[in-house]
Amino acid sequence: MNKLLLEGLSDAIGFVGGALAGYWTGRLLGWDLFAEGYGNASIGAIVLVGLGGGLGLQLARRWRRTRENRGA
C-alpha cells in the first residue's frame, strides 16, 4: 500500500475512533456535547472528544512506527 495513503487512513481512523470513544465516554458520564449553551458538562464533553481524538491519533502513529520497525 502507498505509504502516504496508509499514513492518511491510519491517522483518520485513529482520530475519528478516539473522538468517538471520547464522545461515548462523555455520554456515559451524562455529559451532552450538543447541549444548549456552554455549561460545565458540555465543556467536559468537548474536552473528552478532543482528548480522545488526540490520543487516537497518537496511537495510530505509534502503530505505524512499530509496523515500520518490524519491516512490514
C-alpha positions as CSV (number, residue, x, y, z in Angstrom):
1,M,0.0,0.0,0.0
2,N,1.2,3.5,-0.7
3,K,3.0,4.9,2.4
4,L,1.1,8.3,2.2
5,L,-2.2,6.6,1.8
6,L,-1.5,4.3,4.8
7,E,-0.5,7.3,6.8
8,G,-3.6,9.3,6.0
9,L,-6.0,6.5,6.5
10,S,-4.5,5.4,9.8
11,D,-4.4,9.0,11.1
12,A,-8.1,9.5,10.1
13,I,-9.2,6.2,11.6
14,G,-7.3,6.8,14.8
15,F,-8.6,10.3,15.2
16,V,-12.2,9.5,14.5
17,G,-12.1,6.4,16.6
18,G,-10.6,8.3,19.5
19,A,-13.1,11.1,19.2
20,L,-16.0,8.7,19.2
21,A,-14.6,6.9,22.3
22,G,-14.4,10.3,24.0
23,Y,-17.9,11.2,22.9
24,W,-19.4,7.9,24.2
25,T,-17.4,8.2,27.5
26,G,-19.0,11.7,27.9
27,R,-22.4,10.2,27.2
28,L,-21.8,7.5,29.9
29,L,-20.9,10.3,32.3
30,G,-24.1,12.1,31.4
31,W,-22.4,14.9,29.6
32,D,-24.0,16.2,26.5
33,L,-21.7,17.5,23.9
34,F,-24.6,19.2,22.0
35,A,-26.3,20.7,25.0
36,E,-27.6,24.3,24.6
37,G,-25.1,26.8,25.9
38,Y,-21.7,26.1,27.4
39,G,-22.3,24.5,30.8
40,N,-19.7,22.5,32.7
41,A,-21.0,19.2,31.3
42,S,-20.9,20.5,27.8
43,I,-17.3,21.8,28.2
44,G,-16.3,18.5,29.8
45,A,-17.7,16.6,26.8
46,I,-15.9,18.8,24.3
47,V,-12.6,18.2,26.2
48,L,-13.2,14.4,26.2
49,V,-13.8,14.4,22.5
50,G,-10.6,16.5,21.9
51,L,-8.5,14.3,24.1
52,G,-9.9,11.1,22.6
53,G,-9.2,12.3,19.1
54,G,-5.6,13.3,20.0
55,L,-5.0,10.0,21.8
56,G,-6.4,8.0,18.9
57,L,-4.1,9.9,16.5
58,Q,-1.1,9.2,18.7
59,L,-2.0,5.5,18.9
60,A,-2.3,5.3,15.1
61,R,1.1,6.9,14.7
62,R,2.7,4.6,17.3
63,W,1.1,1.6,15.5
64,R,2.7,2.8,12.2
65,R,6.1,3.3,13.8
66,T,6.1,-0.2,15.3
67,R,5.0,-1.6,12.0
68,E,7.8,0.1,10.2
69,N,10.4,-1.0,12.7
70,R,9.3,-4.7,12.2
71,G,10.0,-4.3,8.5
72,A,6.4,-4.9,7.4
